[in-house]
């Protein structure tokens, strides 16, 4: 009886210590896909967290363009680099960044697509480990005249993954040059 009890204790202890190395790790990087609506656009976004709290985001905004209402504002697309700042007590983050905006609007002196830049600021609140609600303001700076500031709110689906981080790449303790 003592042998079985000792064997049980040893097995439980060994499996517990091995479990973290063999089991699935908690996600420390997230990508997201989101759909939202606001004024005057409907938006779709896809983002990938390249490094800790730095996202590469691709988004498209449309006003419906003759599908469900008048084509008043021009549709535009952008690719942005966003920096996220965690607000741990609120389980949320603020995302600030800028990117390149592209639209199909033709300008009289220019016979190609119009490019510009778009600064943005957004807020994301995690409501479930895989779901979050977001809001954002996007301000396109472009020679195109029918672009306007986009304000959108929506739901984002978050996909987590684990990326190993070791001390060799940490900036802690290194001198800043």
N, C-alpha and C positions, 0 to 999 in steps of 0.2 A: 504494500500500500504506500509506503514511504517513497519507494522508487517511482511509482506512477505519479505521485504528487510532485516529486522533484522534477521528473521528466516533463510534466505539464507546465510547471513554472518556467523551466528553461525554454521550452518550445514557445510559450507565450511571449517571453522576453525577447527571444531571437526574432520571431516573426514581426514583432512590433518594431524593432530597430531596423529590420530589412525592408519593412513595408514602405517607408518613405523613399528609399532608393529605387524600388521596383515600381511602386504605384504611380499614378498620374499626378503631376505637379499642378499647383494652382496657376491659373493664367496670369501673366504679367504684361502682356501686350494684347491690344484689342484692335480689331478692324470693325467697321460698321457699314451697314447699308440702311438708308433711310428715305422715307417719303414724307413730304409735308406740303402744307398749303399756307398761304398768307396773303399779303398784299404786294403787288398785283399778280404775283407769280405762283405757280405750283412748282415745287422743287423735288429733285431726286439727287441723292448724294451717295458716293461710295468712298470710303477712306481706309487707309492702311497705316498702322502705327509703325513707322520705320525704326525709330529709336524711342527711348523712354519719353513719353509725352510729346512726341513730334509726329504729326500726321501728314500724309500726302493725300489730299482730297480732290476728287473729281466730282463736279456737280453740273447740273443742267437746270435752267429755269425757263419756264414757258408761261405765256399768258393765255394759252388756248388757241391762239392764232387761227381763228376761223373754224375750229373744231366745235367748241361749245360757246364761244362768244367772239366779239370783234377782235381783230388783230390790231390793237392799239399800241402795245409795247412790243419791242423786239425780243425774241428769244435769245438767250445767251448761255454759253458754256464756259466753265473755268477749271483750271487746275491750280491748286493752292497748296502752300506749305503752312501748316498751322502748329502753333505751340499751345499745349494744354497746361493749365495750372490747376492742380487738384485742390478741391475744397473737401477734405476728408470728413469733417463733422456733418456736412450736408450730403455726403456721398454723391458729389457732383463735380463738374469741372468747367472752367471757362476756357474757351479756345479763341485765340487771337492769331491772325495771320494775313497773308496777302497772296495773290496769285495772278495768273495771266487770264484775261477774259477774251472771248472770241464771239463775234456775232456775224450774222449774214447781211446786215444792213449795208447797202452800197452808198458810198459818198460820191458826190459828183466828180471830184478830182481823183478819186481812187476807184479802180475797177476790180478790186479784190475784197476779200473778207476784212473786217475791221477788228483790230486787236487793241487791247488796253490792259489796265490792271484793275484788280478788285480787292481792296482791303475788306476784312470781315471780322466780326466779333460774334461769338456764340456762347450759349450756355447749355449744358447737358446734365440732366438729373437722372441717375440710375434708379429705376423703380423695381427692377428684378435683375438678377445676374446677367440675363441675356437681353433685356429691354431697357431703353431709356427714352425720355422725352427731351426734346431740344427746341431751342429757339435761336434764331440768328438774324443778323442784319448784314447785308452785302451791298457795297456801294461801288458800282462799276465806274471807273474813270476811263473814258474812251471818246474818240471823236464822233462816235455814233450818237445821233441826237435823240433817238427814241428809246434809249435804255434808261431805266429808273432804278432807284434803290429798291432792293428786294428785302422784305421782311417775311420770314417763314417760321412756322412752328410745325412740329411733326413727331413721328415715332421712329426710333432707330433700333435696329436689331444688331446686337453686339456679338462678335465671334472672338473668343479668346484663344490665345495660344501661349505656350511657355517658351521663353527664350532664356537659355542659360547665361548668367552673368557671373563672371569670376572677378576676383580682386585685381587682376592684371590690367583690366581696362577701366577700372574705377578712377574717377578724378579726385576722390578723397585723398588727402595727404600728399598730393603732388604739388610741387611749386607752380605758381602761375607765372608764365613768362610773357 
